[in-house]
Amino acid sequence: MISRAGHYEPIAREGYPFFVPLGILSLILWWFGWPWPSLFFLILSIAVASFFRNPERTSPQGAGRVLSPADGRVVQIAENVRSDYLPNRVLTRISIFMSVFNVHVNRWPLSGLVKKITHVPGTFLDARMPAASVQNEHNSVVIESPDGTIEVVQIAGKIARRIACWVSEGDEAFQGERFGLIRFGSRLDVYMPPEFTPEVVIGTKVRAGVTVIARRKDPPR
């Protein structure tokens, strides 16, 4: 099944229940002659809408590249790790932390087929902690591509309590296209087989669908 997740609005639709009521409240307060409270809720509405911004991006082209699935900062690069959803493989994990100031729409790191999606309930530790990869609520998406099979994991953080995944098993992933969102600060992990070499270091700032975070050593022809 071919599916482009859509969600091309300048502000992600998940944000409407948050900033629209604040904007309406601002108008009501202004109407009744309370300008300062009105201004406060107007600014708050704009700030919340900004969190859910959903900008257009142009992704670099080329085989063997893994693009960042999230805006934010690389907080961990772990080698020789394992995942329940890519069994019998020794993997490299790149972890990206998103603060409340980053764009929170997630994008496909490479093109391929969505083989498996698994949502796992859990705790809400600070997403920067290594233990968050396993203990926090998360959503695992396994993508099978000509370059290799990788796993992208959306992880809820201390503030983030809602993971949105806009695709289903059997859908086709298009590199750089949107596939989900995590609300109010969170983290994404990318698990890759040994064929891929990280192109970033801890502390690197990355942009979803733009920054190359890893490259296949010998891209298949």
C-alpha atoms as a printed R data frame, in Angstrom:
    type eleno elety resid chain resno       x       y      z
1   ATOM     1    CA   MET     A     1   0.000   0.000  0.000
2   ATOM     2    CA   ILE     A     2   1.321   3.440 -0.910
3   ATOM     3    CA   SER     A     3   0.440   6.117  1.595
4   ATOM     4    CA   ARG     A     4   1.717   9.646  1.978
5   ATOM     5    CA   ALA     A     5   0.752  10.624  5.486
6   ATOM     6    CA   GLY     A     6  -0.476  14.078  4.483
7   ATOM     7    CA   HIS     A     7  -0.553  16.588  7.312
8   ATOM     8    CA   TYR     A     8   0.799  19.408  5.176
9   ATOM     9    CA   GLU     A     9  -0.895  22.212  7.137
10  ATOM    10    CA   PRO     A    10   1.437  25.042  8.273
11  ATOM    11    CA   ILE     A    11   0.353  24.195 11.824
12  ATOM    12    CA   ALA     A    12  -0.117  20.493 12.623
13  ATOM    13    CA   ARG     A    13  -3.757  19.647 13.267
14  ATOM    14    CA   GLU     A    14  -2.898  18.089 16.661
15  ATOM    15    CA   GLY     A    15  -2.285  21.630 17.903
16  ATOM    16    CA   TYR     A    16  -5.754  23.011 17.163
17  ATOM    17    CA   PRO     A    17  -7.370  21.809 20.450
18  ATOM    18    CA   PHE     A    18  -4.663  23.712 22.342
19  ATOM    19    CA   PHE     A    19  -4.145  27.089 20.676
20  ATOM    20    CA   VAL     A    20  -7.646  27.720 19.256
21  ATOM    21    CA   PRO     A    21  -9.400  27.792 22.694
22  ATOM    22    CA   LEU     A    22  -6.663  30.104 23.992
23  ATOM    23    CA   GLY     A    23  -7.240  32.435 21.048
24  ATOM    24    CA   ILE     A    24 -11.002  32.405 21.617
25  ATOM    25    CA   LEU     A    25 -10.502  33.164 25.309
26  ATOM    26    CA   SER     A    26  -8.254  36.094 24.343
27  ATOM    27    CA   LEU     A    27 -11.028  37.509 22.112
28  ATOM    28    CA   ILE     A    28 -13.647  37.106 24.857
29  ATOM    29    CA   LEU     A    29 -11.479  38.911 27.403
30  ATOM    30    CA   TRP     A    30 -10.794  41.725 24.932
31  ATOM    31    CA   TRP     A    31 -14.529  42.033 24.167
32  ATOM    32    CA   PHE     A    32 -15.332  42.464 27.872
33  ATOM    33    CA   GLY     A    33 -12.673  45.127 28.291
34  ATOM    34    CA   TRP     A    34  -9.818  43.191 29.902
35  ATOM    35    CA   PRO     A    35  -6.917  44.022 27.556
36  ATOM    36    CA   TRP     A    36  -3.993  42.729 29.631
37  ATOM    37    CA   PRO     A    37  -5.406  39.257 30.324
38  ATOM    38    CA   SER     A    38  -6.470  39.212 26.674
39  ATOM    39    CA   LEU     A    39  -2.925  39.982 25.566
40  ATOM    40    CA   PHE     A    40  -1.524  37.264 27.835
41  ATOM    41    CA   PHE     A    41  -3.737  34.556 26.355
42  ATOM    42    CA   LEU     A    42  -3.102  35.839 22.815
43  ATOM    43    CA   ILE     A    43   0.660  35.503 23.330
44  ATOM    44    CA   LEU     A    44   0.161  32.070 24.879
45  ATOM    45    CA   SER     A    45  -1.978  30.992 21.907
46  ATOM    46    CA   ILE     A    46   0.697  32.140 19.448
47  ATOM    47    CA   ALA     A    47   3.417  30.343 21.431
48  ATOM    48    CA   VAL     A    48   1.471  27.064 21.435
49  ATOM    49    CA   ALA     A    49   0.701  27.391 17.714
50  ATOM    50    CA   SER     A    50   4.418  27.947 17.098
51  ATOM    51    CA   PHE     A    51   5.211  24.677 18.853
52  ATOM    52    CA   PHE     A    52   3.022  22.821 16.346
53  ATOM    53    CA   ARG     A    53   4.516  24.571 13.293
54  ATOM    54    CA   ASN     A    54   4.910  22.301 10.308
55  ATOM    55    CA   PRO     A    55   7.313  23.877  7.790
56  ATOM    56    CA   GLU     A    56   8.048  22.628  4.298
57  ATOM    57    CA   ARG     A    57  11.471  21.040  3.853
58  ATOM    58    CA   THR     A    58  13.630  20.080  0.858
59  ATOM    59    CA   SER     A    59  15.501  16.835  1.461
60  ATOM    60    CA   PRO     A    60  18.920  16.064 -0.051
61  ATOM    61    CA   GLN     A    61  18.949  13.357 -2.696
62  ATOM    62    CA   GLY     A    62  21.252  10.341 -2.902
63  ATOM    63    CA   ALA     A    63  21.402   6.646 -2.078
64  ATOM    64    CA   GLY     A    64  22.683   5.319  1.217
65  ATOM    65    CA   ARG     A    65  21.829   8.393  3.283
66  ATOM    66    CA   VAL     A    66  19.903   8.348  6.557
67  ATOM    67    CA   LEU     A    67  18.262  11.695  7.298
68  ATOM    68    CA   SER     A    68  17.405  12.977 10.743
69  ATOM    69    CA   PRO     A    69  13.801  12.107 11.655
70  ATOM    70    CA   ALA     A    70  13.568  15.048 14.055
71  ATOM    71    CA   ASP     A    71  14.726  18.581 14.757
72  ATOM    72    CA   GLY     A    72  16.879  18.859 17.841
73  ATOM    73    CA   ARG     A    73  20.270  17.822 19.169
74  ATOM    74    CA   VAL     A    74  22.109  14.492 19.149
75  ATOM    75    CA   VAL     A    75  22.382  13.405 22.795
76  ATOM    76    CA   GLN     A    76  23.713   9.868 22.416
77  ATOM    77    CA   ILE     A    77  25.430   7.598 19.896
78  ATOM    78    CA   ALA     A    78  25.533   4.035 21.199
79  ATOM    79    CA   GLU     A    79  27.235   1.129 19.442
80  ATOM    80    CA   ASN     A    80  26.720  -2.606 19.883
81  ATOM    81    CA   VAL     A    81  23.140  -2.236 21.105
82  ATOM    82    CA   ARG     A    82  20.178  -4.468 20.396
83  ATOM    83    CA   SER     A    83  16.476  -4.040 19.747
84  ATOM    84    CA   ASP     A    84  13.550  -6.418 20.191
85  ATOM    85    CA   TYR     A    85  12.228  -5.328 16.797
86  ATOM    86    CA   LEU     A    86  15.438  -5.951 14.827
87  ATOM    87    CA   PRO     A    87  16.367  -9.286 16.416
88  ATOM    88    CA   ASN     A    88  19.708 -11.022 16.070
89  ATOM    89    CA   ARG     A    89  21.445  -7.834 14.928
90  ATOM    90    CA   VAL     A    90  24.113  -5.721 16.587
91  ATOM    91    CA   LEU     A    91  23.063  -2.111 15.987
92  ATOM    92    CA   THR     A    92  24.090   1.504 16.307
93  ATOM    93    CA   ARG     A    93  21.612   3.876 17.965
94  ATOM    94    CA   ILE     A    94  21.521   7.616 17.379
95  ATOM    95    CA   SER     A    95  19.328   9.516 19.858
96  ATOM    96    CA   ILE     A    96  17.934  12.985 19.122
97  ATOM    97    CA   PHE     A    97  16.378  15.155 21.828
98  ATOM    98    CA   MET     A    98  13.702  17.704 20.911
99  ATOM    99    CA   SER     A    99  13.186  20.654 23.236
100 ATOM   100    CA   VAL     A   100   9.922  22.597 23.372
101 ATOM   101    CA   PHE     A   101  11.479  25.126 20.977
102 ATOM   102    CA   ASN     A   102  12.063  22.619 18.161
103 ATOM   103    CA   VAL     A   103   9.710  21.637 15.350
104 ATOM   104    CA   HIS     A   104   8.088  18.407 16.551
105 ATOM   105    CA   VAL     A   105   6.868  16.939 13.254
106 ATOM   106    CA   ASN     A   106   8.820  13.762 12.487
107 ATOM   107    CA   ARG     A   107  10.052  12.754  9.000
108 ATOM   108    CA   TRP     A   108  11.168   9.504  7.395
109 ATOM   109    CA   PRO     A   109  14.938   8.973  7.549
110 ATOM   110    CA   LEU     A   110  14.890   6.903  4.356
111 ATOM   111    CA   SER     A   111  12.473   5.447  1.815
112 ATOM   112    CA   GLY     A   112  11.106   1.929  2.117
113 ATOM   113    CA   LEU     A   113   8.235  -0.161  3.423
114 ATOM   114    CA   VAL     A   114   6.746   0.089  6.910
115 ATOM   115    CA   LYS     A   115   7.095  -3.494  8.138
116 ATOM   116    CA   LYS     A   116   6.067  -3.231 11.792
117 ATOM   117    CA   ILE     A   117   4.655  -0.642 14.201
118 ATOM   118    CA   THR     A   118   4.639  -1.341 17.938
119 ATOM   119    CA   HIS     A   119   3.335   1.013 20.621
120 ATOM   120    CA   VAL     A   120   4.682   0.281 24.115
121 ATOM   121    CA   PRO     A   121   3.267   1.920 27.289
122 ATOM   122    CA   GLY     A   122   5.807   3.061 29.846
123 ATOM   123    CA   THR     A   123   7.049   5.775 32.177
124 ATOM   124    CA   PHE     A   124   7.853   9.424 31.423
125 ATOM   125    CA   LEU     A   125  11.484   9.940 32.378
126 ATOM   126    CA   ASP     A   126  13.429  12.926 31.079
127 ATOM   127    CA   ALA     A   127  13.892  12.026 27.386
128 ATOM   128    CA   ARG     A   128  17.611  12.916 27.567
129 ATOM   129    CA   MET     A   129  18.283  10.014 29.949
130 ATOM   130    CA   PRO     A   130  19.636   6.806 28.336
131 ATOM   131    CA   ALA     A   131  17.049   4.739 30.230
132 ATOM   132    CA   ALA     A   132  14.261   6.585 28.395
133 ATOM   133    CA   SER     A   133  14.940   4.459 25.304
134 ATOM   134    CA   VAL     A   134  13.595   1.393 27.096
135 ATOM   135    CA   GLN     A   135  11.469   2.584 30.020
136 ATOM   136    CA   ASN     A   136   9.458   5.463 28.520
137 ATOM   137    CA   GLU     A   137   6.298   5.120 26.485
138 ATOM   138    CA   HIS     A   138   7.412   4.725 22.883
139 ATOM   139    CA   ASN     A   139   6.327   3.861 19.372
140 ATOM   140    CA   SER     A   140   8.631   1.684 17.264
141 ATOM   141    CA   VAL     A   141   8.489   1.797 13.452
142 ATOM   142    CA   VAL     A   142  10.566  -0.690 11.429
143 ATOM   143    CA   ILE     A   143  11.355   0.345  7.846
144 ATOM   144    CA   GLU     A   144  12.651  -2.072  5.241
145 ATOM   145    CA   SER     A   145  14.526  -0.340  2.435
146 ATOM   146    CA   PRO     A   146  16.964  -1.234 -0.367
147 ATOM   147    CA   ASP     A   147  19.704   0.338  1.792
148 ATOM   148    CA   GLY     A   148  18.894  -1.866  4.792
149 ATOM   149    CA   THR     A   149  16.322  -2.301  7.552
150 ATOM   150    CA   ILE     A   150  16.282   0.329 10.304
151 ATOM   151    CA   GLU     A   151  14.059   1.203 13.253
152 ATOM   152    CA   VAL     A   152  12.791   4.634 14.238
153 ATOM   153    CA   VAL     A   153  11.429   5.006 17.776
154 ATOM   154    CA   GLN     A   154   9.278   7.929 18.921
155 ATOM   155    CA   ILE     A   155   9.796   8.327 22.679
156 ATOM   156    CA   ALA     A   156   7.558  10.322 25.008
157 ATOM   157    CA   GLY     A   157   9.406  12.511 27.505
158 ATOM   158    CA   LYS     A   158   8.789  14.058 30.895
159 ATOM   159    CA   ILE     A   159   6.428  16.656 29.430
160 ATOM   160    CA   ALA     A   160   5.415  14.883 26.223
161 ATOM   161    CA   ARG     A   161   2.491  12.545 26.889
162 ATOM   162    CA   ARG     A   162   1.151  11.995 23.389
163 ATOM   163    CA   ILE     A   163   2.747  10.237 20.437
164 ATOM   164    CA   ALA     A   164   1.062  10.606 17.043
165 ATOM   165    CA   CYS     A   165   1.977   8.156 14.276
166 ATOM   166    CA   TRP     A   166   0.211   8.901 10.996
167 ATOM   167    CA   VAL     A   167   1.019   5.681  9.109
168 ATOM   168    CA   SER     A   168   0.131   1.991  9.200
169 ATOM   169    CA   GLU     A   169   1.976  -1.254  8.613
170 ATOM   170    CA   GLY     A   170   2.314  -1.892  4.880
171 ATOM   171    CA   ASP     A   171   2.510   1.805  3.978
172 ATOM   172    CA   GLU     A   172   5.385   3.057  1.888
173 ATOM   173    CA   ALA     A   173   7.807   5.501  3.494
174 ATOM   174    CA   PHE     A   174   9.171   8.365  1.407
175 ATOM   175    CA   GLN     A   175  12.416   9.872  2.650
176 ATOM   176    CA   GLY     A   176  11.848  13.342  4.100
177 ATOM   177    CA   GLU     A   177   8.044  13.010  4.231
178 ATOM   178    CA   ARG     A   178   6.154  13.516  7.500
179 ATOM   179    CA   PHE     A   179   5.091  10.460  9.461
180 ATOM   180    CA   GLY     A   180   4.209  11.640 12.970
181 ATOM   181    CA   LEU     A   181   4.584  14.051 15.847
182 ATOM   182    CA   ILE     A   182   5.319  14.029 19.576
183 ATOM   183    CA   ARG     A   183   3.798  16.664 21.804
184 ATOM   184    CA   PHE     A   184   5.787  19.056 24.037
185 ATOM   185    CA   GLY     A   185   9.409  17.889 24.190
186 ATOM   186    CA   SER     A   186  10.585  14.367 23.447
187 ATOM   187    CA   ARG     A   187  13.145  12.160 21.712
188 ATOM   188    CA   LEU     A   188  13.660   9.971 18.652
189 ATOM   189    CA   ASP     A   189  16.019   7.007 18.412
190 ATOM   190    CA   VAL     A   190  17.272   5.551 15.131
191 ATOM   191    CA   TYR     A   191  18.610   1.986 15.186
192 ATOM   192    CA   MET     A   192  20.836   1.029 12.245
193 ATOM   193    CA   PRO     A   193  22.783  -2.098 11.257
194 ATOM   194    CA   PRO     A   194  26.605  -2.045 10.995
195 ATOM   195    CA   GLU     A   195  26.434  -1.163  7.293
196 ATOM   196    CA   PHE     A   196  25.768   2.442  8.325
197 ATOM   197    CA   THR     A   197  28.309   4.896  9.750
198 ATOM   198    CA   PRO     A   198  27.187   7.921 11.819
199 ATOM   199    CA   GLU     A   199  27.833  11.295 10.196
200 ATOM   200    CA   VAL     A   200  27.097  13.275 13.379
201 ATOM   201    CA   VAL     A   201  28.573  13.527 16.872
202 ATOM   202    CA   ILE     A   202  27.032  14.149 20.274
203 ATOM   203    CA   GLY     A   203  25.891  17.754 20.419
204 ATOM   204    CA   THR     A   204  25.234  18.108 16.684
205 ATOM   205    CA   LYS     A   205  22.100  20.139 15.935
206 ATOM   206    CA   VAL     A   206  19.957  18.424 13.313
207 ATOM   207    CA   ARG     A   207  16.900  19.209 11.179
208 ATOM   208    CA   ALA     A   208  14.260  16.643 10.267
209 ATOM   209    CA   GLY     A   209  14.414  15.572  6.647
210 ATOM   210    CA   VAL     A   210  17.507  17.705  5.974
211 ATOM   211    CA   THR     A   211  20.529  16.680  8.081
212 ATOM   212    CA   VAL     A   212  22.329  13.476  7.069
213 ATOM   213    CA   ILE     A   213  22.933  11.582 10.330
214 ATOM   214    CA   ALA     A   214  24.404   8.387  8.842
215 ATOM   215    CA   ARG     A   215  25.601   6.957  5.574
216 ATOM   216    CA   ARG     A   216  25.815   3.422  4.258
217 ATOM   217    CA   LYS     A   217  29.446   2.371  3.839
218 ATOM   218    CA   ASP     A   218  28.833   0.758  0.479
219 ATOM   219    CA   PRO     A   219  25.416   1.761 -0.958
220 ATOM   220    CA   PRO     A   220  23.781  -1.045 -2.962
221 ATOM   221    CA   ARG     A   221  23.615  -0.417 -6.703
